[in-house]
Amino acid sequence: MRLAAPAKINLGLRVTGRRPDGYHELESCFLPLDPAGPLADAVEVALREEPGVDFALRGAAAGVPDGAANLAARAAAAFLARAAAGRGACIRLEKRVPAGAGLGGGSSDAGAVLRALAALLPGALAPAELGELALGLGADVPFFLDPRPALVAGIGERIEPLAGVPALALIVAHPGTPLATAAVFRAFDASGSALTPAGSLPSFRALPLAPAAGRAERPPGRVGAAAERLAERVVNDLEPVATVLCPAIAELRSLLCDAGALAAAMSGSGPAVYGVFESEERRDQAFARLALRAPARAWATGTAASPPGGAPERPLGGPLVG
């Protein structure tokens, strides 16, 4: 079975609490990127009779662990052990998403492996077990069990899918230097930065993102009104301290804004930065101009829209955000 493992951006990230175990409570709007675009890994999963996990890594994978240490391999091993399947798995991972970028590449790989094994071994784990297993692998992994636009809170265990979110045109830029998530959070704590009160992001629920009844759909490729409404909510509490660690973040943000982005912000704990553009056409024009001035890496891509039919009553990975 071959699955796409798309990256994500955080359209808003607030740090709302510090836990005794050292983890931080967050609220964020997660938007998965286009699974057919340039920032999506490819994961192949097959069962085998021999126990254990046969893992191989392909593609440009600077900073990505190989073998049993890779998060995708660990996800497979954890699933098979918990399911007591008596079988092993063969995993082939083709990397495109840079490591240590704030784009969730490793977590997406793990989520894709768990989705594949759940499909190959139906009924082996209940949805609640799968969500618990995913959270044990990493805070972002539960989201990638069912990657769709969502509000995510706590340490990643509370997920509320958002209906009516359209695809947005983006440029994602990376300065070429990874940032360790732990280092960014240590810097956040050391800076004495104030916590944001919980409940700062529920306004995303009320955004009139879908066209009103009886109103004509926007022409293909144009997402202006929705992009403007979403861009107003762009904020990342980790960006100031991450910028101290990696000043290129501010430079990339300025480049994207100068190129015509409605808004630009850091994703996750960085250092990748994204710009939201009014339309795919304007995004592509900006990308062509940035090619002459851009950092080490940049991608013209977009987010995946909410699936039709609305959000499920209760997503995998935990209860709804209250």
Secondary structure, DSSP 8 states (H G I E B T S, - for coil): -EEEEE-EEEEEEEEEEE-TTS-EEEEEEEEEB-TTSSSEEEEEEEEESSSSEEEEEES--TT---GGGSHHHHHHHHHHHHHT-S-EEEEEEE--S-TTSSS-HHHHHHHHHHHHHHHHSTTSS-HHHHHHHHHHH-TTTTGGGS-SSEEEEETTTEEEE-SS----EEEEEE-S----HHHHHHHHHHTT-----S-SSGGGGG---S--TT-----TTB-HHHHHHHHTT--BTTHHHHHHH-THHHHHHHHHHHTT-SEEEE-TTSS-EEEEESBHHHHHHHHHHHTTT--SEEEEEEB----TT---SS-TTS----
